[in-house]
Amino acid sequence: MKRFILFTLIFALVIGTFPPAVSAKTPYVTVKQVALKQSASTKAKTLVTIPKGKTVTNLSDRGSWSNVQYGKQKGFVAKRDIQKQTAAPTPAFGTFSYFTYKGGDIVSMLGKTYKVDAPLLPFFKKHAHVFKTVFGIPVTDGNVITGFKAFYPNQFYPGSFTLDIDKAASERIETFVISVSSHQHPIIVINVASPVTQVTTAGTNSYSLETADLRLNGTFRQVAITGTSRLSGKATIERVVLRMGDFYPSPSSYTAQLNVNGTINHLESTFADAQVTLGRSTVVKHVTGVSPNQILDGAHGLIKGTKPAAVPVRGRWMNPIEQQMSAWLLRLTDQEVDVDTVASWLRTLKLTGVEADQLPSYKVALTKNARAYDTRVSLATVADWQRLIDDVNRALRPGPLDRAYVMTTQRSHLEDLLLRHDRSLVSYDTSKRDDYRRELIGLIDPFGQLIDVAFKRTFENQVVRHHGAYTNGDFATEQASYRQSGTYRHVSLVGSSRHHYTFDVTVNGRESRVTHVNGKALSTYKKTPPRVEVKRAGEFLLIRSSDSLWMDSVQQAVAPNATYFDPRTIATYRVPEAGAWNGSPYYVLYASSYVPGRKLVLQAYGYDDAVITIP
């Protein structure tokens, strides 16, 4: 798991960093660590210390001194300490690593001791309580850490804190990455003494609603936002970017709050379903959507709410009919709307394929989407509304049934019945990345109408989950809110593909019983598990069986004596330590989570639990 996290973070951070400036002047490179002086004298004030191997621009020579520019600073260095750059220098970036800091000028990284370069020491010492353990991509010169390509100040410090970034730190650290948490909701204050290249938020996974309250004070070249971060403070920001995600391109929608008291010169979205809300004292000068036709204002526009005082660079403001649709969406959010009203809206838009019998389902789809958060899709244009009608029509039509994935799992004194149309596995191979995709997931009642629907996949809505007890061949629950007995359908649309299964429910007062799935009794989905092999390979546990159907059904592992229900999804990955096992299919778990000699329960769709001993 550690390997997976580190590789993913490297990819996320490298693609998100801000590109360096390029000069037409002759480039030179420093042959050692050198002090940039205010004037051509060894007694002159040192402006900044330039690490070895850094590119500088030689503006002119003055005796044994050279007048150079390093970044935005100009000064003097000894001529012997620089040389013409005959080839592009190779930055001394380390791999993505974590290090511990206990004060002083020494850090421990990857089992070795490194010194913190003198210009960075004040920054480190001031925040020693936050920098106890830090992730980052360091820049090193021998055994000296001279800077960072990326720097996570709070990876193991998820609480609130203040970060004062001095001039040396802003020049030596390219990207400050603030980890956000859906549980901690930290307040993080960042004060900068000179312009900072980039601050970016990073979420824990692509499906959580991570939140951070960032209070920015000073000047920032770029602030990249992922998830529901709130920006405030007094700042000038050259560029704010709404991103899809740092670990995986997230299918989730989000709205970021920009309440900065200051100016954002350029606001850009790289994700069609991200939005921002602007504070009254926030000035945005330019806006860039993901396409020339993206709506910039309104209920589902890039800038949620009214048209700001901005000059659109890419995208457009709403036309009159789109303004009307925006008002309808706000009405759906705040109050109940009857079917006749929805029908009048659809007639006004002159949509095709509208079926009178399906008007209740259109109402459910419009209302659920308007009130959704992470599963919301934009309904800013007539084409968006037409697609919703087409998707609902396709979802409601009868069609062939898929294989149903059915699992009964123990959870404290109750059991869970999980029903789904596919199987979700984690891949530790970061080259296999989730792509953003629109997906309709709907639940249809015995009368053929939608009773629940979402247009984005999350870990929850792709599963029909019941809490209760498996008794006498049926699954009984008093928690499910079914109104009548009958056959319910679960449908998912992904592009041109359609997935579909049915389950039968008998309602008797408060109790509901699930009796059949795809017309088969639940007992047929509780096969005897096969013989399972397991071995330890480095940091992983490997799992396999000769039963190919079980291999295509296994989903998660649970420690039976855990103090709380903590299933671990098995993953697909090929590890060199597997040896001869690489000739056949197997799954992996991160081994450090489990104690040798203890029991481990493997749960598979369609099978009873398999119990193994951890090697």
Helices and strands as residue ranges (DSSP letters): H 2-16, E 27-30, E 34-37, E 46-50, E 55-62, E 65-70, E 73-78, G 79-81, E 82-84, E 97-101, E 106-109, E 112-116, G 118-120, H 121-126, E 133-141, E 144-152, E 161-165, H 167-172, E 175-179, E 187-192, E 196-202, E 213-225, E 230-232, E 235-242, E 254-258, E 262-269, E 274-278, E 282-284, E 286-288, E 311-314, H 320-334, H 339-349, G 356-358, H 359-371, H 382-396, E 405-411, E 414-420, E 426-427, E 439-444, E 450-454, E 464-471, E 474-477, E 486-494, E 497-508, E 511-517, E 520-521, G 522-525, E 533-537, E 540-544, H 548-551, E 554-558, E 568-569, E 571-572, G 576-583, E 587-590, G 591-593, E 599-604, E 610-613
